Amino acid sequence: MFANSAHPSALEILSELVSFNTIPQNSNLDMTQYIETLTHRVGARTVRIPSPDGTKTGLLVSIGPPEGHGVLLSAHMDVVPVAGQNWTSDPFKMRLRDGCVYGRGTVDMKGYIAVSLATLLAASQTELKNPLHLALSYDEEIGCFGAEPLIEYIVARLQKPFAVIVGEPTDLQVVNAHKSAYDFRTVVRGRAAHSSVPSLGSNAIYAAARVISRIDDKADALKRVPYTEVAYDAPYATLSCGIIKGGTSGNVIPADCEFNWEVRAGYRGEPERIRDEILAFTREDVLPRLRLTADDASIETEQLCAVAALQPEPNGIAEGMMLSLTGTSQTRSVSFCSEAGMFQAAGLSTVVCGPGSIKQAHQPDEFIAIAELERCKAILANAVATHLA
């Protein structure tokens, strides 16, 4: 597939990428080194943007002239864990079957990285008038933490790319809108006491339950205010609680309880308004009750991540380019999030368009059709020929 005597094919590259176990708990430095070695052979320029602890890094790969407004392809190197999933083969050893390739990350989103790298290698043999960039981040699956410093570098050091294409799996349909994802952890501190004399304690689980109940009520209220401009699967802002833990024993008034919750919304500023409403209720209603029997009780909420929504751009350059390249006039929206909204918030025209289906992402025996990779390769090659060469 994509054979070229001078360079490895996209499938050969993908096989190497799948072999790197880049779940968020692991380093991605070995995968980064492989990509650097591969692209340095054709004269590509690379810049690492390390994580604060140095165990991971973002990577920017560029080919073509150092100046000029080019195209930037964006993807993440991390993959979700395989623990607890029933795989029928080694998740980190790619296998081919019935016109598909199987392995962790084949669709989300090392398949897109492999095709992008194959495109970049082929573009190195062309005299480009504008650069082609590949931005690879870490920790996207747990909050897009690696994207922010990478975007900051791109905005500060590069001439502004005229289009950013985030290659999350969309069946190669052009996505011009997705929701945000804001995650929070709320920690409640009350006072322990024997359960036979509850008035001597301050029940942290009860307090947490009141806040969670308010979150649930707000989620129900938002369903009655649907979006009218963008069609999402859930056409309104959503809230949910995903983790809760607290207490030590059935006969002890719990002194501690903590829970994680999230807001996903379609418009910028909406998550902050929802958060502030929940925090005001916590501060004005729940905390005073908690302190009736424990004056040192507290409720603290920490923001874990904030991934911006992607919103439709009037006359968007990236949207227009990808609609032309994919041969369609229709865009769509998705409820999952990506770094696309962060690129857009930084002033870069951005869409999401990548091979494969989100339905296969994060699943055991994750796969992508070879035909889908071939189609993506043709689209990106056309992008180079028509917009960069």
N, C-alpha and C positions, 0 to 999 in steps of 0.2 A: 504493500500500500504506500502510495506517495513516494515510490522509489526514486532515488537520485544517487548516482554513483559517488557523489562527493559528500553527501550528508545522510544521516540516519533518517528513516521514515518516521512519520508521526506515530505509527504503531510501535516502532522500536523505542522511540522516546517515551511513549506512554508506559511501556513495560518497565522501563527504568524508574519512572516516576512512581508507579504503583508500589514498587519494591521498597520505597522509603516509608516507614511507619511514622507519619507526621501527625498523629493525633495530638491535641493541644497539650497533653502532658509531656510530650517529647520535644526534643530539639529538631529544628529543620535545617541545621547547618550542613548536613551531608547532602541533602537534596539541593540546597543552594550552591554548594561546591560543584555538583554535577552540572547544573545549569550554567554556571560561570565557565567551567571548562569547555562545555559544548559551544557556547556562544563566543568565547574569546577566540576560538579557532577561525572565525570569520570576521574578526576585527570589531566585534560589538563592544560597546562601553558598558560597564556595570558599576553600580553603586549599591553598597549595603547600607541599610538603615537598621541597626541592631536594636533589640529589645533592651529595656533598662538593665536586666540581669545578664545580658549577653548570650543567653542560651538559644535565642532565636534571632532571626533577622528578616526584614523586608528586603526586596531586591528590585532594583530598577535596571532594565536591560534596554539599550538603545542601539539602533543601527541607522546609518544614513548621516546626513550633515548634522553637526551639533546645534546649528541654528535653524530656525524655521518652525512653523506651526504644523505639527504632525498629528498622527493618530496614536492614541494610547489604548492598549488592550490591558484589562485589569482582571486579576484572578487571585485566589487565595491558595496557599500551599498546604494548609492544614486540612485534615479530614476528621470526621466524627469517629469515635471509638467503635470497636467491634465486639466488645465485651457483652455477653448476654444474648448475642445474635447467633442464629443457627445457620452458619455458612456451610456449603457443601464442598468447599475447597479453601485453600489458604487465601485469606483476603488480600494478602500483600504479595501475591504471585499472580500476575495477569494471565488469564486463559481465554482462548477463543472458542466460541461454540455457536453454530447456527447464525452466522453473520453478526454476532455481537461479541464484545469484549467485556469480561467480568473482572471485578476486583474493586477494593475499596478506593474510592475517589475517581473511578472511571468516568462517572457523570458529574460528580461534584467535588472538585472541578478540574481534575488533572487531565481529562480528555481535552478540555479547552486549552489548557497550558501546553499540552503536547502539540496540538494543531498550531497554536500561536508561535511556538518555538520553530516548528517546521516552516511556517510562513516567514519568520524572521531569517532563518538560514537561507531560504530561497531568495529573499529580498536582498541579501548581501551580494548576490550576483548581478543586481540591477543598480544602475546609477540613479539613486533617489534624489529628488529635489527637496523633499521634506522627510523628517525622521519618523521612524516607527519605534514606539516605546512599548515595553511590556512591564507592567507594575505587578509584582507578586508580594502579597502580604501574608502575615501570620495571624493566628488566633481570630480569624473571622468567625469561626463556628461558636465562639464563646463571647462575642461582643465587638468584632471588627477592631480589636485593639491595635493591630499592626498597620491598619490602613491609615489611621490619622497621621502618624509621623511621616509616612510615605507620601501622603498627599501634601503635607506641609512642605516637604522637600521639593516636590514637583512644582508647586506654585511658586516657591522662592527661587528655584534654580533653573527651571526650564522655560523656554518660550511656551506660552500657553498652547497646549494641544487644542486643535479645533474640534476634536471629538474624542470622547472616552466610551469604549465599549466594554462593559462588564459582562463576562461570559458565563454567568449562572445559567443553569439549564432551563431554557424556555421553549424547547422544540424549534429553536431558531426563529421564533416570533419576536417582534420588536416590542419590548416592554418600556413604556414611558412613565410608569407610575408604580410605586410600591409603598407599603406602609413603613412607618418608623418602628423601632423597638427600643423601649426604655425599660430597663430592669432595675429593681430595687430590693434591698434587704432591710426589713424592719426588725429591730431587736427590742423586746420588752423586758424590763427589769422590775420585778415586784418584790415581795418578801415572803420567805418560806415560813410555814407554821404547820403544826399537826392538823390533819384534816378534821379532827374532832372539835377543834376550836378555830374555825375559819376566820373569825373576826380578828385574830391575831396576825393574820397574813394578808397579803395583797396578791391576788391571783393573776399571774402574768398571762396564763392561757385564756382566761375570760377576757382580759383586755385585748389580746391579739384577736380573739374571735369577734369582738365588736368592730375592730378595724376591718377585718376580712369581710364581715357582713356588709359593712359600708361599701367596700370595693365591689362586692357582688351586686348590691343595689345600684351602684353607679353603672356597672356593666349592663344591667337591665334597662336603665334609663337611656343609655346611649343607643340601644337597639331601636328606640322610638325616634331617633334623629338620624336617619340614614343619609349617606352622601348622595348627592344628585349629579355631580360632575364626573366622578370616576366610578367605574363598576368593579368593585372588589367582590371576592367570594363572600366575605362577611362585610356588607356595605356600610360599616359604621366602625367607630373606634372600639377596640376590645380591651378588656382587662381580665387578668387571670392570676390565681395563686398556684404556684407549682410545688413549693417545698414548705413544710412546717415541722418544727421540732420543739419540744419543751417538756418540762417536768422531769422528776427523778423517780417518783414512786406513787402508787395509787393512794397512799395515805399521807401524802405531803402536799400542802398547798404549793403550787409551782411558783418559784421565784423568777424563772426565766422562760422565755418563749421567743422564737424568732421564725420569720417566714419570708419567703421570696415572692415577689409579685411583679407583674409587667403591664405595660401599656403599649398597645400598637395602634397607631393613628395615621390617618392619611394626610394631615396638614401640619405644617411646621407651627410650633407654638401650642398645638393641641395637647401633646403629652405633658407639657409643663403646667397647663391650666388644670388638667385632671389631677396631676400629682399634688398641686397646691391645694386643691379642694380636699383630697384625702388627708393631707398633712394638717390642714386647718381643723378638720373634724377630730383628728387624733389629739391635737394640742388643746382644743377647747372643750372637748367632751370626754374623751377616754382617759387622758392623763389625769385630770382633776379627780375622777372617780378612783383611779389607781392609787392616788396619793392620800386618800381618806384614811388609810391604815398603814401607809408607808411614805413618809414625807420625802424620802430619797429615791422614790420610784422614778423610772425614766422610760421614755420611748424614743428611740433614735432610728432614723431612716437614712440609709446610705444608698446613693445611686451607683449601681454596678456598671452600667453601660448606657450609652445614648447613641443610637444609630439613626441618622436623619432619614426622613421620608424622601422618596424620589417623586417629584411632581411634574406633570406635563409642562413642557416648555413651548410657549408660543413660537412658531417658526423655528423649532429646535434644529440646529445643524446636525447633531448626531442622529437625531430621529430621521431627518430627511435623508441623510446618507444611507442609513441602514434600511430604510424602506425601499430605496432605490436598489440597493445591493441584493436584498432578499426578494425583490420583485412583487411586493405587496403594497397595499395602501392602508392596511389596518394595523393599529397598535392595540395593545392590551395592557391590563394592569394585573399585578399579583399581590398576594397578601404577605408573602415572605419578604424579608429585607436583605439588603446587601450594602456594599460600600458605595453603590451608585449615588445614593442621596448625599453622601459625604463629599464626593467629587462635585456634585451639582452645587452644594452649599458653598464650595470653595470657588465657584464661578466658572466651572467647566461644563460644557454641554455634554450630557451623559444619557445613555440608554443601557438597558440590559438586553442582551441577545446572545444566547449560547446554545450549544448542541445538547440534545438529550432532554429527558423529561424529569421534572422535579419529583414525580411519583416514584422514580427509582432511587432518588437520593436518600442516604441514611438507612437504606434497607439492607438486609442480608442478601448476598449474591447480587450486589449492585452491578448494573451493566449499562452499556450504551451501544447502540447499533453502529457498526462500521460505516454504513451509508450516511449516518448523521454526521460523523466525523469528516467524511469525504465532502459532504455538502458544506460544512463549516469551512473546510480548507479552501474550497472554491470561492466562497464569499470573501474570505480574508485576502486571498490572492487577488481578487478583483478590486478590493479596497486599495491594495498597494498599487496596482496598475493604474487605477483611475484617479487616485487622490494623492499619491506620494511620488510616483515615478515621473 
